[in-house]
C-alpha cells in the first residue's frame, strides 16, 4: 500500500521531532504507552510474546508481505521506501484499521492511521499476516537459541 509523502506527514514528522504530543493528538495520533528503550521491532515481538533477537527479526524479515492487510486483521505492518528493501518501521495492525507502533528506541507507542507516520519511515506499507506458521517459526527460533551451540 503506497503511503505518499504528504504535507500532513511532514507536519507529523515536525511535531514528533519537537516532541509535541499535543499537536500529534490534534491530528488523531494517540499516545498509548510511555517511552521505553526498545525499538519498534522489539516492541512488536514483545507484544506477540517473543524475545527480540537477530534470529527472530530474521524470521519476520523473511516472511511474505502483501500490499493489503489480511482479512483476519492479525498483521504486522512494515514500512519502507518503495525503492529500497530495508524495513524502517514495524507496527501492529489493529481490527479497527489503525496501527499500534513505537516510533523509535526511547520513544512512546502511538495508535495512528496507516498513513500517519513520519516521512523517514518510507512511502510503502506492507503487511505480514500473523499465522500459526509464523508463530511456530518464532517459537522454534527462540527454543533453538536457548539450546546453544553445544546442544547439537
Secondary structure by P-SEA (a helix, b strand, c coil): ccccccaaaaaaaaaaaacaaaaaaaaccccccccccccaaaaaaaaacccccaaaaaaaaacccccccccccbbbbbbbbcccccccbbbbbccccbbbbbccccbbbbbbcccccccccccbbbbbbbcaaaaaaaaaaaaaaaaccccc
